[in-house]
Amino acid sequence: MIKIGNYTEVKIIDMKWLSEEANEAIVSFKVSNKVYQAFGCPVDFEVGNSYKVEFGFIEGADVQWDAMFNENKDKIKDLIIKPSSTWSYSAYGQVLSVNPVIVDCGIGEFDIGYLSRDERLIGEYIFFDISRLDIYE
């Protein structure tokens, strides 16, 4: 799991408990009038309230270098939910820095690791895969 200290203001719109004892839930939240879902543990959110949160993620399928740099020709900054998924996304964003590579995906910035030290990547629009989006208060 990768987590970085970048906070985003979200409004919690629903929580489906996976385990109340473990404080684990599927958290539905809104950012810029778009709804997303993420895994939360521990969660102390209240539906209807707004919070400053951090996002983390577990990487999904290994995306080949060519696909990573060719699948975002429309310069999208967003997470697109995968069909029949709860918290898996196709992630589209713009590279902000390298070593590690930090990508702005619109709802937050994601550290996708030490893929390159080549500063020519800064400003490029890329695609990567998220198998589970996590949310933390």
DSSP file (Angstrom, degrees, kcal/mol; ACC not computed):
  #  RESIDUE AA STRUCTURE BP1 BP2  ACC     N-H-->O    O-->H-N    N-H-->O    O-->H-N    TCO  KAPPA ALPHA  PHI   PSI    X-CA   Y-CA   Z-CA
    1    1 A M              0   0    0      0, 0.0     2,-0.5     0, 0.0    57,-0.2   0.000 360.0 360.0 360.0 139.4    0.0    0.0    0.0
    2    2 A I  E     +A   57   0A   0     55,-2.4    55,-1.6     2,-0.0     2,-0.4  -0.952 360.0 173.6-115.3 131.4    1.2    3.5   -0.9
    3    3 A K  E     -A   56   0A   0     -2,-0.5     2,-0.3    53,-0.2    53,-0.2  -1.000   5.0-176.0-138.5 135.3    0.1    6.5    1.2
    4    4 A I        -     0   0    0     51,-0.9     2,-1.8    -2,-0.4    51,-0.3  -0.917  37.5-104.7-131.0 161.0    1.3   10.1    1.0
    5    5 A G  S    S+     0   0    0     -2,-0.3     2,-0.5    49,-0.1    49,-0.1  -0.443  70.9 125.1 -84.3  66.0    0.6   13.2    3.0
    6    6 A N        -     0   0    0     -2,-1.8    49,-0.5    49,-0.2     2,-0.3  -0.982  47.1-150.2-125.8 117.9   -1.7   15.0    0.6
    7    7 A Y        -     0   0    0     -2,-0.5     2,-0.4    47,-0.1    47,-0.2  -0.696  12.2-172.7 -98.1 141.3   -5.1   16.0    2.0
    8    8 A T  E     -B   53   0A   0     45,-2.5    45,-3.0    -2,-0.3     2,-0.5  -0.986  25.2-124.4-128.2 138.0   -8.3   16.3    0.0
    9    9 A E  E     +B   52   0A   0     -2,-0.4     2,-0.3    43,-0.2    43,-0.2  -0.733  39.8 171.9 -83.2 125.1  -11.6   17.7    1.3
   10   10 A V  E     -B   51   0A   0     41,-2.8    41,-2.5    -2,-0.5     2,-0.5  -0.912  31.0-134.7-130.4 157.0  -14.4   15.1    0.8
   11   11 A K  E     -BC  50  30A   0     19,-1.8    19,-2.5    -2,-0.3     2,-0.4  -0.972  24.2-133.6-111.3 124.5  -18.1   14.8    1.9
   12   12 A I  E     + C   0  29A   0     37,-2.6    36,-3.1    -2,-0.5    17,-0.3  -0.633  30.3 170.1 -77.9 125.7  -19.0   11.4    3.2
   13   13 A I  E     -     0   0A   0     15,-2.6     2,-0.3    -2,-0.4    16,-0.2   0.611  61.0  -0.4-113.2 -16.7  -22.3   10.2    1.6
   14   14 A D  E     - C   0  28A   0     14,-1.6    14,-2.9    32,-0.0    -1,-0.4  -0.964  49.9-159.6-167.1 152.8  -22.5    6.6    2.7
   15   15 A M  E     - C   0  27A   0     -2,-0.3     2,-0.6    12,-0.2    12,-0.2  -0.971   3.8-166.4-139.7 125.5  -20.7    3.9    4.7
   16   16 A K  E     - C   0  26A   0     10,-2.4    10,-2.9    -2,-0.4     2,-0.2  -0.948  26.5-131.3-110.6 113.5  -21.3    0.2    4.2
   17   17 A W  E     + C   0  25A   0     -2,-0.6     8,-0.3     8,-0.2     3,-0.2  -0.439  28.2 177.6 -70.0 128.9  -19.8   -1.7    7.1
   18   18 A L  E    S-     0   0A   0      6,-2.5     2,-0.2     1,-0.3     7,-0.2   0.760  86.7  -5.7 -89.8 -38.2  -17.6   -4.7    6.3
   19   19 A S  E  >> - C   0  24A   0      5,-2.1     5,-2.6     1,-0.1     4,-0.7  -0.776  56.2-169.1-158.6 110.0  -16.9   -5.2   10.0
   20   20 A E  T  45S+     0   0    0     -2,-0.2     3,-0.3     3,-0.2    -1,-0.1   0.866  93.5  56.3 -67.8 -34.2  -18.0   -2.8   12.7
   21   21 A E  T  45S+     0   0    0      1,-0.2    -1,-0.2     2,-0.1    -2,-0.0   0.906 114.6  37.5 -62.2 -41.8  -15.8   -4.5   15.2
   22   22 A A  T  45S-     0   0    0      2,-0.1    -1,-0.2    20,-0.0    -2,-0.2   0.506 110.3-123.9 -87.1  -5.2  -12.7   -3.9   13.1
   23   23 A N  T  <5 +     0   0    0     -4,-0.7    20,-1.1    -3,-0.3     2,-0.4   0.886  60.0 148.5  63.0  40.4  -14.0   -0.5   12.1
   24   24 A E  E   < +C   19   0A   0     -5,-2.6    -6,-2.5    18,-0.2    -5,-2.1  -0.899  14.9 156.9-110.1 133.7  -13.8   -1.4    8.3
   25   25 A A  E     -CD  17  40A   0     15,-2.2    15,-2.7    -2,-0.4     2,-0.7  -0.988  48.2-113.0-150.2 157.8  -16.2    0.0    5.8
   26   26 A I  E     -CD  16  39A   0    -10,-2.9   -10,-2.4    -2,-0.3     2,-0.6  -0.884  43.1-154.4 -87.7 117.2  -16.7    0.8    2.2
   27   27 A V  E     -CD  15  38A   0     11,-3.1    11,-2.0    -2,-0.7     2,-0.5  -0.854   9.3-160.4-103.4 121.4  -16.8    4.6    2.2
   28   28 A S  E     +CD  14  37A   0    -14,-2.9   -15,-2.6    -2,-0.6   -14,-1.6  -0.874  23.0 168.8 -98.2 131.8  -18.7    6.5   -0.5
   29   29 A F  E     -CD  12  36A   0      7,-2.5     7,-2.8    -2,-0.5     2,-0.4  -0.949  28.4-128.9-143.9 160.6  -17.6   10.1   -0.7
   30   30 A K  E     +CD  11  35A   0    -19,-2.5   -19,-1.8    -2,-0.3     2,-0.4  -0.934  19.9 175.7-117.4 133.6  -18.0   13.1   -3.0
   31   31 A V  E >  S- D   0  34A   0      3,-2.5     3,-1.7    -2,-0.4   -21,-0.1  -0.990  78.5 -13.4-132.6 124.7  -15.2   15.3   -4.5
   32   32 A S  T 3  S-     0   0    0     -2,-0.4     3,-0.1     1,-0.3    -1,-0.1   0.897 128.5 -54.4  49.9  47.2  -16.2   18.0   -6.9
   33   33 A N  T 3  S+     0   0    0      1,-0.2     2,-0.4     0, 0.0    -1,-0.3   0.636 115.7 112.1  64.5  17.8  -19.7   16.6   -7.4
   34   34 A K  E <   -D   31   0A   0     -3,-1.7    -3,-2.5     2,-0.0     2,-0.4  -0.971  61.5-134.3-120.9 139.3  -18.4   13.1   -8.4
   35   35 A V  E     +D   30   0A   0     -2,-0.4     2,-0.3    -5,-0.2    -5,-0.2  -0.755  26.1 173.8 -97.2 135.9  -18.9   10.1   -6.2
   36   36 A Y  E     -D   29   0A   0     -7,-2.8    -7,-2.5    -2,-0.4     2,-0.4  -0.863  18.6-142.0-129.3 163.5  -16.1    7.6   -5.4
   37   37 A Q  E     +D   28   0A   0     -2,-0.3     2,-0.3    -9,-0.2    -9,-0.2  -0.982  21.9 169.7-129.9 146.0  -15.7    4.6   -3.1
   38   38 A A  E     -D   27   0A   0    -11,-2.0   -11,-3.1    -2,-0.4     2,-0.4  -0.969  37.7-101.6-148.0 161.3  -12.8    3.5   -1.0
   39   39 A F  E     -De  26 134A   0     94,-3.1    96,-2.3    -2,-0.3     2,-0.4  -0.723  38.5-164.8 -83.1 131.8  -11.8    1.0    1.7
   40   40 A G  E     -De  25 135A   0    -15,-2.7   -15,-2.2    -2,-0.4     3,-0.3  -0.980   7.0-172.6-125.0 129.3  -11.6    2.6    5.1
   41   41 A C  S    S+     0   0    0     94,-0.5   -17,-0.2     1,-0.5   -18,-0.1  -0.787  79.2  15.8-163.3 119.8  -10.0    1.1    8.2
   42   42 A P  S    S+     0   0    0      0, 0.0    -1,-0.5     0, 0.0     2,-0.4   0.647  88.2 178.8 -79.4 153.3  -10.2    2.5   10.8
   43   43 A V        +     0   0    0    -20,-1.1    93,-0.0    -3,-0.3    -3,-0.0  -0.971  25.0 165.5-123.5 135.5  -13.1    4.8   10.0
   44   44 A D        +     0   0    0     -2,-0.4    -1,-0.1     2,-0.0     2,-0.1  -0.025  36.8 138.5-128.7  26.3  -14.8    7.2   12.3
   45   45 A F        -     0   0    0      1,-0.0     2,-0.5     6,-0.0    -2,-0.1  -0.357  43.1-144.9 -73.1 152.8  -16.6    9.2    9.6
   46   46 A E    >   -     0   0    0     -2,-0.1     3,-2.1   -32,-0.0   -34,-0.3  -0.986  27.3-109.7-117.7 130.8  -20.2   10.4    9.9
   47   47 A V  T 3  S+     0   0    0     -2,-0.5   -34,-0.2     1,-0.3     3,-0.1  -0.315 103.9  26.2 -58.2 134.0  -22.4   10.4    6.8
   48   48 A G  T 3  S+     0   0    0    -36,-3.1    -1,-0.3     1,-0.4     2,-0.2   0.160  98.9 108.6  97.6 -16.5  -23.2   13.9    5.7
   49   49 A N    <   -     0   0    0     -3,-2.1   -37,-2.6   -37,-0.1    -1,-0.4  -0.570  63.4-129.2 -92.7 157.4  -20.0   15.5    7.2
   50   50 A S  E     +B   11   0A   0    -39,-0.2     2,-0.3    -2,-0.2   -39,-0.2  -0.818  28.3 179.4-103.7 146.6  -17.0   16.8    5.4
   51   51 A Y  E     -B   10   0A   0    -41,-2.5   -41,-2.8    -2,-0.3     2,-0.6  -0.968  33.8-120.4-142.1 153.6  -13.4   15.7    6.2
   52   52 A K  E     +B    9   0A   0     -2,-0.3     2,-0.3   -43,-0.2   -43,-0.2  -0.903  49.4 176.8 -92.4 121.4   -9.9   16.3    5.1
   53   53 A V  E     -B    8   0A   0    -45,-3.0   -45,-2.5    -2,-0.6     2,-0.3  -0.780  28.9-135.7-126.1 165.3   -8.6   12.9    4.1
   54   54 A E  E     - F   0 136A   0     82,-2.5    82,-2.5    -2,-0.3     2,-0.4  -0.877  19.8-142.3-113.4 152.6   -5.6   11.1    2.7
   55   55 A F  E     + F   0 135A   0    -49,-0.5   -51,-0.9    -2,-0.3     2,-0.3  -0.921  19.4 174.4-114.8 144.0   -5.8    8.5    0.0
   56   56 A G  E     -AF   3 134A   0     78,-1.8    78,-3.0    -2,-0.4     2,-0.3  -0.814  10.1-165.7-129.9 175.7   -3.7    5.4   -0.3
   57   57 A F  E     -AF   2 133A   0    -55,-1.6   -55,-2.4    -2,-0.3     2,-0.5  -0.995  24.4-128.9-160.7 158.2   -3.9    2.5   -2.7
   58   58 A I  E     - F   0 132A   0     74,-2.1    73,-2.4    -2,-0.3    74,-1.4  -0.960  43.2-115.5-106.2 127.4   -2.8   -1.0   -3.6
   59   59 A E  E     - F   0 130A   0     -2,-0.5    71,-0.3    71,-0.2     3,-0.1  -0.274  29.0-156.7 -64.1 147.0   -1.5   -1.2   -7.1
   60   60 A G        -     0   0    0     69,-2.2    -1,-0.1     1,-0.3     3,-0.1   0.213  53.7  -7.6 -96.2-140.1   -3.4   -3.3   -9.6
   61   61 A A  S    S-     0   0    0      1,-0.1     2,-0.5    69,-0.1    68,-0.4  -0.226  80.1-101.6 -58.1 143.3   -2.1   -4.9  -12.7
   62   62 A D        -     0   0    0     -3,-0.1     2,-0.5    66,-0.1    -1,-0.1  -0.563  38.9-146.0 -68.3 119.5    1.4   -4.0  -13.8
   63   63 A V        -     0   0    0     -2,-0.5    -1,-0.0    66,-0.1    66,-0.0  -0.784  15.2-120.4 -94.0 127.2    1.0   -1.5  -16.6
   64   64 A Q     >  -     0   0    0     -2,-0.5     4,-2.8     1,-0.1     5,-0.2  -0.322  23.8-114.6 -64.1 147.8    3.6   -1.6  -19.3
   65   65 A W  H  > S+     0   0    0      1,-0.2     4,-1.7     2,-0.2     5,-0.2   0.883 115.3  51.1 -51.8 -47.1    5.7    1.5  -19.8
   66   66 A D  H  > S+     0   0    0      1,-0.2     4,-1.0     2,-0.2    -1,-0.2   0.916 112.8  45.4 -60.2 -44.5    4.2    2.2  -23.3
   67   67 A A  H >> S+     0   0    0      1,-0.2     4,-2.0     2,-0.2     3,-0.6   0.905 107.6  58.6 -65.9 -40.9    0.6    1.8  -22.1
   68   68 A M  H 3< S+     0   0    0     -4,-2.8    59,-1.7     1,-0.2    -1,-0.2   0.880 116.3  33.6 -55.7 -39.6    1.3    4.0  -19.1
   69   69 A F  H 3< S+     0   0    0     -4,-1.7    -1,-0.2    57,-0.2    -2,-0.2   0.496 122.3  45.5 -98.6  -4.3    2.4    6.9  -21.3
   70   70 A N  H << S+     0   0    0     -4,-1.0     3,-0.5    -3,-0.6    -2,-0.2   0.562  95.1  71.5-112.5 -11.0    0.0    6.3  -24.3
   71   71 A E  S  < S+     0   0    0     -4,-2.0     3,-0.2     1,-0.2    55,-0.1   0.425  92.5  57.3 -88.6   1.6   -3.3    5.6  -22.6
   72   72 A N    >   +     0   0    0     53,-0.3     3,-1.5     1,-0.1    -1,-0.2  -0.298  55.7 136.5-127.1  50.6   -4.0    9.2  -21.4
   73   73 A K  T 3  S+     0   0    0     -3,-0.5    -1,-0.1     1,-0.3    -2,-0.1   0.727  70.5  61.9 -67.7 -21.9   -3.8   11.2  -24.6
   74   74 A D  T 3  S-     0   0    0     -3,-0.2    -1,-0.3     2,-0.0    -2,-0.1   0.402 108.8-123.4 -86.2   3.7   -6.9   13.2  -23.6
   75   75 A K    <   +     0   0    0     -3,-1.5     2,-0.2     1,-0.2    -2,-0.1   0.918  45.1 178.7  56.9  50.2   -5.0   14.6  -20.5
   76   76 A I        -     0   0    0     17,-0.1     2,-0.4    50,-0.1    50,-0.2  -0.570  24.2-164.4 -83.0 143.8   -7.5   13.3  -18.0
   77   77 A K        +     0   0    0     -2,-0.2     2,-0.3    16,-0.1    16,-0.2  -0.847  52.4  90.1-125.4  93.2   -7.0   13.8  -14.2
   78   78 A D  E    S-G   92   0A   0     14,-1.7    14,-2.7    -2,-0.4     2,-0.5  -0.985  71.3-110.7-170.2 165.9   -9.5   11.4  -12.6
   79   79 A L  E     -G   91   0A   0     -2,-0.3     2,-0.6    12,-0.2    12,-0.2  -0.975  30.1-158.0-109.5 126.0  -10.1    8.0  -11.2
   80   80 A I  E     -G   90   0A   0     10,-2.8    10,-2.8    -2,-0.5   -44,-0.0  -0.926  20.1-123.4-109.6 118.0  -12.5    5.9  -13.4
   81   81 A I  E     -G   89   0A   0     -2,-0.6     8,-0.2     8,-0.2     3,-0.1  -0.286  25.5-122.0 -60.2 139.7  -14.2    3.1  -11.6
   82   82 A K    >   -     0   0    0      6,-2.4     3,-1.2     1,-0.1     6,-0.2  -0.575  39.2 -87.6 -81.2 148.0  -13.7   -0.3  -13.2
   83   83 A P  T 3  S+     0   0    0      0, 0.0    -1,-0.1     0, 0.0     3,-0.1  -0.237 110.7   6.8 -55.7 140.7  -16.8   -2.2  -14.3
   84   84 A S  T 3  S+     0   0    0      1,-0.2     2,-0.3    -3,-0.1    -2,-0.0   0.811 105.8 126.7  56.0  35.3  -18.4   -4.4  -11.6
   85   85 A S    <   -     0   0    0     -3,-1.2    -1,-0.2     1,-0.1    -4,-0.0  -0.840  50.8-161.4-121.8 158.0  -15.9   -3.0   -9.0
   86   86 A T  S    S-     0   0    0     -2,-0.3   -49,-0.1    -3,-0.1    -1,-0.1   0.815  92.0  -3.3 -99.0 -47.2  -16.3   -1.4   -5.6
   87   87 A W  S    S+     0   0    0     44,-0.2    46,-1.7   -51,-0.1     2,-0.4   0.146  98.0 112.5-140.0  20.1  -12.9    0.4   -5.2
   88   88 A S        -     0   0    0     44,-0.2    -6,-2.4    -6,-0.2     2,-0.3  -0.830  43.2-179.5 -99.2 137.0  -10.8   -0.5   -8.2
   89   89 A Y  E     -GH  81 130A   0     41,-2.0    41,-2.7    -2,-0.4     2,-0.6  -0.948  37.2-129.1-137.0 150.6  -10.0    2.3  -10.6
   90   90 A S  E     -GH  80 129A   0    -10,-2.8   -10,-2.8    -2,-0.3     2,-0.5  -0.918  41.4-146.5 -89.2 122.8   -8.2    3.2  -13.8
   91   91 A A  E     -GH  79 128A   0     37,-3.0    37,-2.2    -2,-0.6     2,-0.4  -0.821  19.5-177.1-103.7 130.4   -6.1    6.1  -12.7
   92   92 A Y  E     +GH  78 127A   0    -14,-2.7   -14,-1.7    -2,-0.5     2,-0.3  -0.985  22.5 126.7-125.1 133.0   -5.3    9.0  -15.0
   93   93 A G  E     - H   0 126A   0     33,-2.2    33,-3.1    -2,-0.4     2,-0.4  -0.961  51.3 -89.0-167.5-175.5   -3.2   11.9  -14.1
   94   94 A Q  E     -IH 104 125A   0     10,-2.0    10,-2.9    -2,-0.3     2,-0.3  -0.928  40.0-115.6-115.5 134.1   -0.3   14.3  -14.6
   95   95 A V  E     +I  103   0A   0     29,-3.0    28,-2.8    -2,-0.4     8,-0.2  -0.530  31.4 176.8 -70.4 124.6    3.3   13.7  -13.3
   96   96 A L  E     -     0   0A   0      6,-3.5     2,-0.3    -2,-0.3    -1,-0.2   0.757  63.8  -8.9 -97.5 -33.4    4.2   16.3  -10.8
   97   97 A S  E   > -I  102   0A   0      5,-1.1     5,-1.9    24,-0.1    -1,-0.3  -0.973  61.0-130.8-158.3 167.1    7.7   15.0   -9.8
   98   98 A V  T   5 +     0   0    0     -2,-0.3     3,-0.3     3,-0.2    19,-0.2  -0.847  69.4  65.1-123.7 161.9   10.0   12.1  -10.1
   99   99 A N  T   5S+     0   0    0     17,-1.1    -1,-0.2    -2,-0.3    15,-0.1   0.945 129.9  21.9  61.0  58.2   12.1   10.0   -7.7
  100  100 A P  T   5S-     0   0    0      0, 0.0     2,-0.6     0, 0.0    14,-0.2   0.507 109.6-127.0 -84.0 166.2    9.4    9.0   -6.5
  101  101 A V  T   5 -     0   0    0     12,-3.7    11,-2.6    -3,-0.3    12,-0.5  -0.700  25.7-166.3 -80.1 119.7    6.9    9.7   -9.3
  102  102 A I  E   < -IJ  97 111A   0     -5,-1.9    -6,-3.5    -2,-0.6    -5,-1.1  -0.937   3.3-163.5-110.0 129.7    4.0   11.7   -7.9
  103  103 A V  E     -IJ  95 110A   0      7,-2.8     7,-2.8    -2,-0.5     2,-0.7  -0.955  15.3-142.2-121.2 128.0    0.9   11.9  -10.1
  104  104 A D  E     +IJ  94 109A   0    -10,-2.9   -10,-2.0    -2,-0.4     5,-0.2  -0.795  21.2 176.2 -86.0 113.0   -2.0   14.4   -9.7
  105  105 A C        -     0   0    0      3,-2.8     2,-1.4    -2,-0.7   -13,-0.2   0.085  51.0-107.0-106.1  21.9   -5.2   12.5  -10.5
  106  106 A G  S    S+     0   0    0      1,-0.2   -28,-0.1     2,-0.2     3,-0.1  -0.344 115.7  55.2  88.5 -57.4   -7.6   15.3   -9.7
  107  107 A I  S    S-     0   0    0     -2,-1.4     2,-0.3     1,-0.2    -1,-0.2   0.622 126.4 -32.1 -85.5 -11.2   -8.9   14.0   -6.4
  108  108 A G        -     0   0    0   -100,-0.0    -3,-2.8    -5,-0.0     2,-0.4  -0.967  67.7 -82.6 175.1 174.9   -5.4   13.8   -4.9
  109  109 A E  E     -J  104   0A   0     -2,-0.3     2,-0.4    -5,-0.2    -5,-0.2  -0.852  38.0-159.2-103.4 137.5   -1.8   13.1   -5.5
  110  110 A F  E     -J  103   0A   0     -7,-2.8    -7,-2.8    -2,-0.4     2,-0.7  -0.959  14.0-141.0-123.3 132.3   -0.5    9.5   -5.7
  111  111 A D  E     +J  102   0A   0     -2,-0.4    -9,-0.2    -9,-0.2     3,-0.1  -0.815  20.0 178.9 -88.6 111.9    3.0    8.2   -5.2
  112  112 A I        -     0   0    0    -11,-2.6     2,-0.1    -2,-0.7   -10,-0.1   0.248  44.4-109.6-103.0  13.7    3.5    5.5   -7.7
  113  113 A G        -     0   0    0    -12,-0.5   -12,-3.7     1,-0.1     2,-1.2  -0.418  50.4 -37.5 102.3-170.2    7.1    4.7   -6.8
  114  114 A Y  S    S+     0   0    0    -14,-0.2    -1,-0.1     1,-0.2     3,-0.1  -0.538  71.2 140.6 -97.2  65.7   10.6    5.1   -8.1
  115  115 A L  S    S-     0   0    0     -2,-1.2     2,-0.3     1,-0.2    -1,-0.2   0.802  71.0  -6.0 -77.7 -30.1    9.8    4.4  -11.8
  116  116 A S        -     0   0    0     -3,-0.3   -17,-1.1     1,-0.1    -1,-0.2  -0.993  37.4-154.5-162.5 154.3   12.2    7.0  -13.1
  117  117 A R        +     0   0    0     -2,-0.3     2,-0.8   -19,-0.2   -19,-0.1   0.261  61.2 122.2-110.9   5.6   14.5    9.8  -12.3
  118  118 A D    >   -     0   0    0      1,-0.2     3,-2.0     2,-0.1     4,-0.2  -0.595  50.3-159.5 -76.4 108.4   14.1   11.4  -15.7
  119  119 A E  G >  S+     0   0    0     -2,-0.8     3,-1.2     1,-0.3    -1,-0.2   0.597  82.3  80.6 -67.1 -10.3   12.8   14.9  -15.1
  120  120 A R  G 3  S+     0   0    0      1,-0.2    -1,-0.3     3,-0.1     4,-0.1   0.677  81.2  68.2 -67.6 -15.0   11.4   15.1  -18.7
  121  121 A L  G X  S+     0   0    0     -3,-2.0     3,-2.5     2,-0.1   -26,-0.3   0.734  72.7 108.9 -74.5 -21.9    8.5   13.0  -17.3
  122  122 A I  T <  S+     0   0    0     -3,-1.2   -26,-0.2     1,-0.3     3,-0.1  -0.362  85.2  19.8 -60.6 127.7    7.3   16.0  -15.3
  123  123 A G  T 3  S+     0   0    0    -28,-2.8    -1,-0.3     1,-0.4   -27,-0.1   0.168  94.1 129.1  97.1 -16.3    4.1   17.4  -16.9
  124  124 A E    <   -     0   0    0     -3,-2.5   -29,-3.0   -30,-0.1     2,-0.5  -0.403  57.5-128.2 -71.3 148.5    3.4   14.1  -18.8
  125  125 A Y  E     +H   94   0A   0    -31,-0.2   -53,-0.3   -56,-0.2   -31,-0.3  -0.853  36.9 174.7 -98.8 131.8   -0.1   12.6  -18.6
  126  126 A I  E     -H   93   0A   0    -33,-3.1   -33,-2.2    -2,-0.5     2,-0.3  -0.770  26.0-135.3-133.8 174.7   -0.1    8.9  -17.6
  127  127 A F  E     +H   92   0A   0    -59,-1.7     2,-0.3    -2,-0.2   -35,-0.2  -0.976  24.9 164.6-129.7 141.6   -2.3    6.0  -16.7
  128  128 A F  E     -H   91   0A   0    -37,-2.2   -37,-3.0    -2,-0.3     2,-0.4  -0.942  32.2-108.1-149.4 174.4   -1.9    3.4  -14.0
  129  129 A D  E     -H   90   0A   0    -68,-0.4   -69,-2.2    -2,-0.3     2,-0.5  -0.881  18.9-166.8-114.9 132.7   -4.0    0.8  -12.2
  130  130 A I  E     -HF  89  59A   0    -41,-2.7   -41,-2.0    -2,-0.4   -71,-0.2  -0.972   6.6-177.3-116.6 120.2   -5.5    0.8   -8.7
  131  131 A S  E    S+     0   0A   0    -73,-2.4     2,-0.3    -2,-0.5   -44,-0.2   0.795  79.7  14.2 -85.9 -28.5   -6.8   -2.4   -7.3
  132  132 A R  E     - F   0  58A   0    -74,-1.4   -74,-2.1   -44,-0.1     2,-0.4  -0.902  66.4-153.2-149.6 120.6   -8.0   -0.9   -4.0
  133  133 A L  E     - F   0  57A   0    -46,-1.7   -94,-3.1    -2,-0.3     2,-0.3  -0.765  19.0-159.5 -86.9 133.3   -8.4    2.8   -3.1
  134  134 A D  E     -eF  39  56A   0    -78,-3.0   -78,-1.8    -2,-0.4     2,-0.4  -0.862   4.3-156.3-114.8 149.8   -8.0    3.5    0.6
  135  135 A I  E     -eF  40  55A   0    -96,-2.3   -94,-0.5    -2,-0.3     2,-0.3  -0.987  11.0-178.2-128.9 137.0   -9.2    6.5    2.6
  136  136 A Y  E       F   0  54A   0    -82,-2.5   -82,-2.5    -2,-0.4   -93,-0.1  -0.977 360.0 360.0-134.2 144.3   -7.8    7.8    5.9
  137  137 A E              0   0    0    -95,-0.4   -85,-0.1    -2,-0.3    -1,-0.1   0.435 360.0 360.0 -87.8 360.0   -8.8   10.6    8.1
